[in-house]
Structures are given as structure tokens and as C-alpha cells.
């Protein structure tokens, strides 16, 4: 069995063994893994693949961003405990980056799944919205907890990095989609939003007439012992650049939150982003 590179980081978060039948809480992780760029020098995918994939041990449900198909093949072949869903943004198949979602097969079963594009025509494959530089997508799955039979909606996305209108409109689109589809089902929205809390894109997600989402890290009583940023650019963690988020609906309880920092065997960052992790369960009904 190969050595688990991310074990030190994982130990800081506690035990991630699969849940017992009596447990309601489970773990969610969001990670921009950096696309396969052959010009990344020491940080090419082959040098950091093991550290990235090892970090998934922290999650019962994992949402990834910037995944090209070669990386997705590597990930699927090396995570036998996880089932995956995701399509590429350019053609709805394998061309371009994807934002896949994986879940532990022993803990969850998928009852529905889909992808929509962050554009004026969300059902149009490959559509680029507003002033976006690139096509962007939202991947969603509807999961049933194998133990409690509780249903969950999980959505994973990656907002455009340039278009200010596109990022705001993407927030509005996802907020409205959640409001229309949740119907009382607990929801988790995660991803690289390329935006900090208080920005127009995040306000579009969290505010408005159909305000159904909240920032998991901002919940009262939740403490994050990790870095106050999710951006490192492979060089150093840039303070205050928290652009990767996990959002939850009001009927979700946040038990714990952590900003992780997995490293390769040589001590380099596993990606140019840091993953975020939280432990969730259905909120108690009054």
C-alpha cells in the first residue's frame, strides 16, 4: 500500500473512517486541483497527482474544479471507494475542464444528476455566458444517505475569472436554481467562485429574494484553524484571498470547518489552491 501523503493534514481534522450506521454527520470537500498544464515545471500533474488524490480521504463527498479528462481518468482509477459524475464544459463530454463530484459508495446513492451552463442559455452545451472569458458549468447530484435515507442536493461549480457580469449572473442563476429545486431538501453548494465574501458574485449567491444559502465557515460557533486564504499560486499562501467556498442551506448544521493544505512528498503545494472541508448534518427541527 502506498504511503498517504496527506495523512498529516488529515489527522489534524480528526478521523475520516467511513461512518457507522448511527452517525448523521458526513464530510464534504471542495478542491481546485489545477488543470494539467505541461508548463508547470516542478508542479506538473505527475509530480502532485498522488498528494491531490490522497487528500480526498478527507471527504465523504468531494467536489473538484479545473479537472481535464486525463486527470479525471487518473482520479477515477485511483479512488475505488468513490463514484464520480462530471462532464467537460466545452462539449458536455470530454473536451475542456470539468467540475466533477465524487461520493463514497458505501455512504450515498445517486438518484439524479445533471449539468447546466452558467449562461443565458443554461441547457445549451458549451454556451458562454454574458462577458465570461470561457464556458462555465455547474455540476449537481441528488444523493440519498444509505443509512438515514435523507436526501441531499450537492452542486459544484467554478465561476469565470474575468467577466464581472458573468460572475454576478452566475451567482444569481445558481441561487435561483437552488430555490427552485431544493423544496426543503438540504443543499450544499461548493466551488471556486473566484470571489471573496462581500463581493458582487458572492452577494448574488447569498442574498436576494430567494436567499436560501449561507457561508458554512461564517456560521456561529464554527472555527477554522487553517489558513485565512485558499490561494497560494504554488508559491505561498496569499493572506485573505478566500475564493473557494462551501455554502449550505438553512436546514443544514455545520459541525466543523477547515482550510486544508496538502503537500507533495517534496513539500510543495499540491495545487495552486487550498481545499476547504467541512462536516455537516441535517439541522435539528424545532
MITOR-940917 format. One record per atom (N, C-alpha, C, CB): residue in one letter; y, z, x. Coordinates in steps of 0.02 Angstrom, whole numbers, plus 50000, padded with zeros to 5 digits. Atoms other than C-alpha are relative to their C-alpha. Glycine has a CB too. Example, Ala and Ser with C-alpha at 12.3 -4.5 7.8 and 13.67 -1.06 7.14 Angstrom:
2
A499415000050045
A497755039050615
A500605000050045
A500015006249950
S499414999749958
S499475035750684
S500555003749961
S500234992950020
# end
This chain:
286
X499405000050043
X500005000050000
X500625000050044
X500015006249951
X499405000549958
X501694995350071
X500455006149990
X500384993649985
X499554994350003
X502995008650109
X500564998549950
X500295001650069
X499475000850048
X504265011249970
X500685001450032
X499895004649939
X499374999449965
X505965007950048
X500495004449962
X500314993150012
X499504996650041
X506945015149903
X499815007149982
X500124996249937
X500254993550022
X505965031449894
X500515005650009
X499375001750037
X499514994749989
X507355042249968
X500515000149944
X500344999150067
X499515000450054
X508615036049841
X499695002249934
X500274992949993
X500334998350063
X507355037949700
X499875007549996
X499344996249993
X500134992950001
X506905055649750
X500625003949980
X499755002450067
X499384996650019
X508735060549729
X500095000249925
X500594996650033
X499925000550072
X508595055549547
X499455003849963
X500004992949979
X500544996550033
X507005065149511
X499384995749996
X500225002249930
X500645003550006
X505275059549461
X500064994249951
X499455004849977
X499995005950043
X505075042049389
X499304998049979
X500354994350034
X500665001550024
X503255043349342
X500044997849927
X499535006050008
X499995002350069
X502825034949178
X499995006049953
X499424995349986
X499904994550047
X503225045649028
X499345002449970
X500474998049945
X500554997450040
X502005056948940
X500144998549927
X499905007750012
X499935001650072
X501715054648754
X500535004349967
X499345000949965
X499534995450032
X502865069448717
X500734998650018
X499835007150019
X499325001249976
X504395062648807
X500364994749958
X499994997850073
X499585004950035
X505805054048713
X500444996150048
X500435003549948
X499535003049953
X506915050348863
X499664994850044
X500335005350043
X500245005149955
X506715034848971
X500584997950045
X499704993949962
X499495001849951
X507665026949115
X500184992649996
X499765001750070
X499735006850002
X508755011349119
X500384998850065
X500464998849938
X499675001749937
X509395002449274
X500314993049995
X499495000250059
X499665006549996
X510654988149298
X500174998650072
X500644999949955
X499925001549929
X510754978949463
X500164992650009
X499355001950039
X499845006849977
X511654963449526
X499694999350069
X500794998750002
X500405000349939
X510424958349661
X500254994950051
X499284998649983
X499735005249957
X511494944449740
X499534993950001
X500125002750072
X500415006050003
X510874926649719
X499744998150069
X500404994349970
X500325002249938
X509794918349850
X500474995150036
X499304996849987
X499525004049962
X511094912049973
X499754999650072
X500735003149996
X500285000849933
X510394904950134
X500515001250055
X499704993150007
X499474998949950
X512064907950220
X500195007450007
X500634996149982
X499854992849998
X511984926950202
X499815003550065
X499665003449943
X500154997049935
X511434929750382
X499465005249997
X500635003050030
X500494994650001
X510554946350404
X499835002349929
X500265005950039
X500104997650069
X510704949150216
X499694994749955
X500665002249971
X500345005050040
X509694934050160
X499465003449958
X499694994450045
X500474997050048
X508504937150015
X499355002450033
X499844995049945
X500634998149969
X506954937650125
X500035006750037
X499784994850048
X499924993749963
X507664952450225
X500095006049955
X500584999450047
X499844994450044
X508104962950074
X499595000149935
X500735000049983
X500415000650061
X506864957449939
X499605006349987
X499534994050006
X500444994250009
X505704972249968
X500405006149976
X499645001650065
X499594994250019
X507104985149955
X500254999349929
X500595000850048
X499765001250068
X507804977249796
X499445001549950
X500254992849991
X500554999250048
X506114976549709
X499755007149998
X499434995250017
X500214993049999
X505624993949765
X500455004549958
X499985002650072
X499544995850038
X507175000949681
X499854999949926
X500724997850013
X500155000550072
X506514995349511
X499555005749977
X499674993449985
X500414994250018
X505335010449517
X500415005149961
X499715003350062
X499574995250034
X506845020049451
X500084998549926
X500685000050033
X499855001950068
X506855010949285
X499394998749956
X500424993950000
X500475002150052
X505805010149128
X500204993249973
X499965005349943
X499715006450020
X506954995749081
X500504998050054
X500355000449929
X499595002349944
X507824985249214
X500364993649979
X499564998750064
X499615006050012
X509244972649190
X500294997650066
X500565001249949
X499775002849937
X509664961049335
X500504994549988
X499404997450041
X499515005550003
X511074948849370
X499964995950065
X500725002849990
X499975004949944
X511274933549485
X499304998050024
X500395002950058
X500685001549979
X509404930149486
X499864992549994
X499495004049957
X500215007050003
X508934912249532
X499234999849997
X500264996050062
X500705000250020
X507194906049493
X499515002050055
X499824993249975
X500444997949945
X506414908449665
X499985007650004
X500254997150068
X499994992750000
X506974926549660
X499625002849940
X500725002649998
X500354997750060
X506324928449482
X499244999550010
X500224995949938
X500715000749986
X504624921949537
X499765005650046
X499854993150031
X500174994649954
X504604934449681
X499955006649963
X500525000550057
X499964993650036
X505094948649565
X499415000749952
X500665000549961
X500544999650049
X503824944549430
X499325001050034
X499984993749956
X500654999349966
X502394942949554
X499915006850032
X499934994650053
X500044993649965
X502814959649635
X500145006049956
X500485000050058
X499904994450047
X503104970249479
X499504999649943
X500734999949971
X500525000850051
X501444970149386
X500065004949942
X499335000850032
X499924995150055
X501934985449282
X500544997949950
X500165006850028
X499455002150042
X503424976249209
X499864993349967
X500644999750040
X499975006550033
X503534962349081
X500724997750001
X499715000449927
X499335002649990
X505044950949101
X500174994649949
X500094997350070
X499755005750039
X506114939548994
X500694998150028
X500055001949924
X499355002649978
X507554928549051
X499974992550010
X500235003550064
X499955007349988
X508124910449058
X500624998850042
X500034996049932
X499435001849957
X509324901749177
X500584997349958
X499794994950053
X499415001350041
X511104898849118
X500194992649995
X500585003850028
X499795006950001
X511304880449161
X499634995749949
X499924997050069
X500415004250045
X509864873149059
X499575003949952
X499574995550041
X500424996050044
X509074887748967
X499285000350022
X500034997349931
X500684999949973
X507554885849078
X500005003250070
X499714992750004
X500054997449932
X507554887449268
X500594998050045
X499374997650031
X499455002449959
X509194879649328
X500595004849997
X500214993049979
X499434995449997
X510554891649386
X499785007349999
X500474998749943
X500144992950000
X510684910449384
X499765002449932
X500625004050022
X500224996950062
X509864921449254
X500185007450000
X499234999149990
X499884992850007
X510104939149189
X499405003149964
X500675001549961
X500624997950033
X508304944649154
X499975007549986
X499414997950041
X500154993050017
X507694960749076
X499265001250009
X500235001649926
X500704998149991
X506084969349127
X499885006949969
X499805000050074
X500174993550030
X505184983749041
X499285001850016
X500114999849923
X500674997749985
X503674994349078
X499544998749941
X500005007650018
X500455002050054
X502224987548977
X499655005949968
X499494995250025
X500324994150029
X501455004748953
X500465003949955
X499745004550056
X499514996150037
X503065011548877
X500304996249941
X500555002250046
X499655003850052
X503784997348773
X499644993549984
X500724998550023
X500245006550022
X503274982048673
X500594996049973
X499445000649947
X499445004250022
X504444967448639
X499834997049932
X500134994450052
X500095002850067
X504644962448457
X500454994049987
X500145005349948
X499555005850007
X506044949648478
X500404999350064
X500475000749937
X499625001149939
X507084941848616
X500404993649993
X499544999750062
X499605006050004
X508404928748647
X500554999950053
X500304999349932
X499455001049953
X509874922248748
X500564996549962
X499784995850062
X499445003950025
X511614916948698
X500514999250056
X500335003349938
X499515001649948
X513014909248799
X500675003049983
X500064992350009
X499344996950010
X514694917748823
X500524994549996
X500175005050058
X499565005750011
X515714903748749
X500184999649926
X499664993550024
X499835001250070
X516474897248589
X499404997649960
X500574994949995
X500615002650032
X514754889848552
X499405003650031
X499944992350008
X500504995949965
X513534903748599
X499284997549995
X500035006949973
X500685002750005
X511984894348540
X499914993550038
X499834998949927
X500045006349963
X512394879048645
X499805001450072
X500674996349998
X500264998849933
X511344879348803
X500464997050053
X499294996950007
X499595002249945
X512384878248961
X500744999749987
X499784993350021
X499295000550017
X514054879848871
X500415004950042
X500105001449926
X499534996049960
X515514886348975
X500595001849955
X500244996150064
X499514997850049
X516744896848876
X500705000850026
X499785006449971
X499304998649987
X518644897148874
X500214997550069
X500145007449992
X499795002049933
X519324897149053
X499515002150054
X500695002850016
X500514997749952
X517694902549136
X499884994850054
X499345001649964
X500165004449945
X517264895449305
X499294997249994
X500085003650067
X500705001850003
X515414894749263
X499715001849932
X499605003650055
X500344997650061
X514224895949114
X499775007250010
X499404995449983
X500234993049997
X513814914049075
X499585001549938
X500625004950003
X500474998650054
X512454921648967
X499935007449986
X499324997150016
X500234993350017
X511884937248878
X499274999549980
X500435003249942
X500714999750014
X510024941048876
X499875006349959
X499575000050066
X500154994050040
X509344952748742
X499275000349981
X500435000049936
X500684998850024
X507694960248692
X500025005749950
X499515001650059
X500104994550048
X507164971148547
X499335003150018
X500024997449925
X500594996549975
X505934984048611
X499805005649953
X500125002750070
X500254994250037
X504834996548521
X499665004850049
X499514997849944
X500314994949959
X504395012748608
X499275000849979
X500405006749995
X500704999650017
X502505013048616
X499785006849975
X499584998050058
X500184993250019
X502465031848593
X500335002149934
X500205004950054
X499644997650060
X503815036048465
X500094994849946
X500685002550021
X499885005750044
X503905018748384
X500744998749985
X499625001149934
X499295001150006
X505795019848399
X500184993050026
X500415005450037
X499785006549978
X506615002748411
X500655000650039
X500094995349940
X499405000349960
X507954998648539
X500214992750009
X499895003350069
X499745006549981
X509074983648570
X500315000750070
X500534997449949
X499774999949931
X509384980248755
X500334993350015
X499415001550051
X499645006249983
X510694967448810
X500255000550072
X500594998849951
X499815000449929
X511044962148989
X500434993850011
X499384999950046
X499545005649993
X512494951149044
X500355000150068
X500515000249944
X499605000849939
X513604945049186
X500624996049982
X499594996550059
X499385003350020
X515424941149146
X500264995450056
X500545005249982
X499695004549952
X516394927149230
X500455004050048
X500414994649963
X499624996549948
X517294932049391
X500724997550005
X499664999250066
X499335002849994
X518864921349366
X500394999749935
X499954993150028
X499645001250062
X519324917249187
X500185006349963
X499594995649956
X499784993950034
X520364931349114
X499874999549925
X500745001450013
X500145000950072
X520224924148938
X499255000349987
X500294993349975
X500735000150009
X518354921248959
X499715007050003
X499674995650053
X500284993349994
X518034939049013
X500185004349939
X500255003450064
X499814996350059
X519014946448869
X499624997649939
X500764999549987
X500365002950057
X518244934648742
X499255001650004
X500124992549997
X500704998249993
X516524938448813
X499885007149975
X499784999450073
X500054993250025
X516824956848779
X500015000349924
X500555004350028
X499955000250073
X517334953148600
X499374997149969
X500614995949979
X500605003250026
X515834941748575
X499415004749999
X499844993850041
X500564995449995
X514584954648634
X500105005949952
X499915002650072
X499874994450047
X515424968848537
X499834997949929
X500735002350005
X500135002450068
X515344958548377
X499264998649989
X500404993849986
X500735001250006
X513544953248411
X499625006549990
X499744996450063
X500334993550007
X513024971348432
X500125002949930
X500255005050054
X499844997350066
X513924976648274
X499604996549945
X500754999449986
X500355003950051
X513074962748176
X499245001150002
X500144992650009
X500724999849992
X511324965348246
X499705007050004
X499804996250060
X500284993449990
X511144983948278
X499745003249936
X500525004550031
X500204997250064
X511104990248098
X499665006850007
X499534995249964
X500264993249991
X510815008148155
X499495000850055
X499695002349937
X500474999649945
X509615003848296
X500375001850064
X499624993250009
X499674998449936
X510055011948464
X500074993950045
X499625005650036
X499855005949960
X510854999348582
X500205002150070
X500574995849968
X499794999449930
X511044998148771
X500264993250022
X499425002550046
X499715006149971
X512224985048846
X500145001550073
X500664997849961
X499904998849928
X512214983549035
X500154993550035
X499385003350031
X499885005949961
X512764971849169
X500575000650049
X500124994349956
X499435000849956
X514024966049296
X500564996849959
X499834995750065
X499465002450042
X515614964449193
X500594997350042
X500245005449954
X499445002149957
X516714960349345
X500655003049976
X500054992350001
X499404996850028
X517934972749269
X499905007550000
X500144997549928
X500024992750000
X518364991149279
X500185002749931
X500495002850053
X499804996850062
X518565003249135
X500754999949993
X499745007349997
X499295000550013
X520265001449054
X500284992950006
X500365004450047
X499795007049995
X520354982749090
X499914996649932
X499594996250055
X500055003750063
X520504969748952
X499284998349981
X500404993650005
X500695001450020
X518664964448960
X499635006249976
X499634997050058
X500354994050020
X518034982348950
X500285002949935
X500035005350055
X499714997850064
X519264986948813
X499744995749942
X500774999650003
X500265004450052
X518644971848716
X499295002049980
X500004992750024
X500674997750014
X516874978648731
X499995006749963
X499615000650064
X500044993050022
X517274996748690
X500475001849943
X500145004450057
X499514998350051
X518714995848566
X500004994849945
X500695000750031
X499955004850054
X519214986648408
X499715002549935
X499664993650019
X500224997950066
X518734987148226
X499255001149997
X500204994949949
X500724999249998
X516884985648269
X499805003850064
X499634993249996
X500134996149939
X516894998948407
X499355003849992
X500595004950014
X500664996950007
X515055003248424
X499715002250067
X499534995249967
X500274998549934
X514845005548613
X500445005150036
X499944993750040
X499654995249958
X515325019248736
X499734999550071
X499925007349973
X500214999949931
X515255020448925
X499555005950013
X500615000250048
X500484994649990
X513705030548970
X500245005150051
X499324997350021
X499784995549947
X514475037749128
X500575004549978
X500214996050061
X499434996150023
X516005044049033
X499835005249948
X500534995549973
X500194995150050
X515015054448910
X500125007150025
X499274999149980
X499864993049982
X515485072948909
X499375003350027
X500275003949939
X500554996449970
X514375083249022
X499574995950047
X499575002749947
X500395004349957
X513695068249118
X500324999850069
X499954992849970
X499754999849931
X513875069649308
X499664994650041
X499895006950031
X500265005249955
X513665055349432
X500105002450071
X500354993149987
X499964997649931
X513255061449607
X500034994450051
X499415004550015
X499985005749954
X513295043949680
X500704997850016
X499614994349972
X499335002649983
X514735033449748
X500414998449938
X499934993850043
X499565001750056
X516255030349637
X500184992650003
X500655004450003
X499905007149996
X516025011649652
X499324996649995
X500354998050067
X500625003850000
X514724998049628
X500064993750043
X499794998149929
X499895005949958
X515414985249752
X500025001950073
X500654996549980
X500004998749928
X515024985049937
X500074993750041
X499355003650020
X499945006249963
X515034966649986
X499564999650061
X500704999050020
X500454999449943
X513604970750106
X500305003750060
X499774993150022
X499674997149941
X514884978950223
X500125007549993
X500664996550013
X499884992950013
X515484995450150
X500185000849926
X500565002750046
X499854998650070
X515685003549980
X500765000449993
X499665006549976
X499285000150012
X517444999849916
X500155005049944
X500244992849981
X499874994650047
X518085015449829
X500344997549937
X500445005450034
X499695001350065
X518495014049645
X499854993349969
X500725000650008
X500175006650027
X517754996849618
X499365000349958
X499924994850057
X500584999350046
X516595001349474
X500034994349950
X500005006949964
X499995005950042
X516244984449395
X499334998649966
X500204993950040
X500665000450032
X514424986849343
X499925006049955
X499424999750054
X499974994850051
X514134996949186
X499375000249958
X500604999049955
X500494999150053
X512895004049062
X500365003049941
X499405004650023
X499684997850062
X513555005748885
X499485001549948
X500504994649974
X500484998050051
X512695014048739
X500345000849932
X499655006650019
X499734998850067
X512915015348552
X500045007549988
X499554996649946
X499864993050013
X513445031748475
X499385004049981
X500515000649945
X500624996550018
X511675035948419
X499515000550059
X499664996549942
X500394999249939
X511065036648600
X500275006050039
X500034993650043
X499814994349958
X511075052748703
X499904998250074
X499595006349981
X500045001349928
X511425051248890
X499805006550035
X500674997250028
X500264994049967
X510375063848986
X500245000550072
X499235000049998
X499784999949930
X510875058749163
X500244993050019
X499415002150047
X499735006449975
X511805045149259
X500055000550076
X500714998549968
X499965000149927
X511755039949441
X500194993050024
X499335002250031
X499875006149964
X512515026549551
X499575000150062
X500764999250018
X500495000149946
X511125021949672
X500274996050060
X499344997149975
X499795003649940
X511245014949848
X499394998350042
X500505004350041
X500605001849961
X509605006949903
X500174996250063
X499534995949957
X499905003249936
X509465001050082
X499364996650024
X500235005250053
X500575003349970
X508334989550181
X499715004350056
X500204993050027
X500304996349944
X507184995450321
X500485000750058
X499374996650023
X499524999849944
X508574991350444
X500635003949983
X500184992950020
X499434995950020
X509805002150347
X500584996249970
X500245003750059
X499485003950031
X510814987950272
X499975000649924
X499944992650021
X500004999950072
X511354987250090
X499504994849973
X500714998549973
X500495004550029
X510014979449980
X500334994249962
X499535003849954
X499625005250034
X511344969349886
X500745001250013
X499854999949923
X499284998949993
X513224966949883
X500285004349944
X500364993350002
X499834995250053
X513244977749725
X499535006050006
X499944996849930
X500434994250006
X512544995149696
X499735000249928
X500375006650017
X500264999450067
X511384997949548
X500235006449966
X499244999650001
X499854994050039
X511795010149409
X499385001649957
X500634999149955
X500614997450032
X510465020649323
X500185005549952
X499495002650053
X499914994250044
X510385032249175
X499365001649963
X500584998849950
X500564997650041
X509155042349073
X500255001049930
X499695006750029
X499775000250069
X509295040148886
X499475002449951
X500224992949981
X500454998550055
X508525045848724
X500394999449934
X499685007250008
X499645000350064
X508935044348538
X500395006549989
X499514998849942
X499604994150014
X510335056148488
X499695003849942
X500744998049984
X500254995950055
X509825070548378
X500434999049938
X500005007450020
X499645001050063
X510285067648197
X500195006749969
X499574995949951
X499784993850032
X511325081048112
X499785000249927
X500765000750004
# end
